[in-house]
Structures are given as structure tokens and as C-alpha cells.
Amino acid sequence: MTTIHGFLFDLHGVIADSWQYHLKSWQTVAQELAVPWTAALATRLPGMSRADSLTTILASVGRENDLTPAQF
């Protein structure tokens, strides 16, 4: 029989809703890039990867190719 020494729980989005913090972070990124934050962006981003989220934010103002790979 194996002795259990602990448990690991992934609470992100399951028990604790952390989307509000992610949303605020993406709003800050958009602001730093001088991209207007819109309700449409807020509804499109949930469930996207970080790369897709950043691309979506930039594409909302036609700037998806503005960043170098290093900046991205």
C-alpha cells in the first residue's frame, strides 16, 4: 500500500473563476500597445491560447504583423 503525502488541485477555472484577472491583464497589454479595448475583445478571448489572444488583440486594429518574433 502506498502512503499518500498530498494532493494537487488545478483550480484554474474550475472552482475559482480567475478569468477576471486574465481579462484585466489583457486589457493592460492592449493599453500598452495603444489598442482600444472593446467588449468584442472581451468576449472573443476566453478559451484562446496566449498567442492567439495577442494576435486577436492586434488584429482588432489591423496590426497583427506589427511585432517582431522577439517582441511577440
C-alpha positions in Angstrom: 0.0 0.0 0.0 1.3 3.5 -0.9 1.1 6.3 1.5 -0.4 9.5 0.1 1.6 12.6 1.0 -0.5 15.2 -0.6 -2.9 16.3 -3.4 -2.5 18.7 -6.2 -5.6 20.5 -7.4 -5.9 22.6 -10.6 -8.5 25.2 -9.6 -8.0 27.5 -12.6 -11.4 28.0 -14.0 -12.9 25.0 -12.2 -13.7 26.0 -8.6 -12.1 29.5 -8.7 -13.1 31.8 -11.5 -9.8 33.5 -12.5 -10.9 34.9 -15.9 -11.4 38.4 -14.5 -7.7 38.6 -13.7 -6.7 37.3 -17.1 -9.1 39.8 -18.7 -7.6 42.7 -16.7 -4.1 41.6 -17.8 -5.1 41.5 -21.5 -6.7 45.0 -21.1 -3.3 46.2 -19.7 -1.5 44.6 -22.7 -3.9 46.3 -25.1 -3.4 49.6 -23.4 0.4 49.3 -23.6 0.1 48.6 -27.3 -2.3 51.5 -27.8 -5.1 49.2 -28.9 -8.6 50.2 -27.8 -10.2 47.7 -25.5 -13.7 46.7 -26.6 -16.5 44.4 -25.4 -16.0 42.4 -28.5 -12.4 41.6 -27.5 -13.5 40.7 -24.0 -16.0 38.1 -25.4 -13.6 36.6 -28.0 -10.6 35.9 -25.8 -11.9 33.3 -23.3 -10.5 29.9 -24.2 -7.8 31.2 -26.5 -4.1 30.5 -26.1 -1.9 33.4 -25.1 -0.5 33.6 -28.7 -4.0 33.6 -30.2 -5.2 36.2 -27.7 -2.3 38.6 -28.5 -2.9 38.1 -32.2 -6.6 38.7 -31.8 -6.0 41.9 -29.9 -3.5 43.2 -32.5 -5.8 42.1 -35.4 -8.7 44.1 -34.0 -6.9 47.2 -35.2 -5.1 45.6 -38.2 -1.8 45.4 -36.5 -1.3 41.7 -36.3 2.1 42.0 -38.1 3.5 44.9 -36.1 5.5 42.9 -33.6 8.8 41.1 -34.3 9.0 37.5 -33.2 11.1 38.6 -30.2 8.6 41.2 -29.2 5.7 38.8 -29.6 
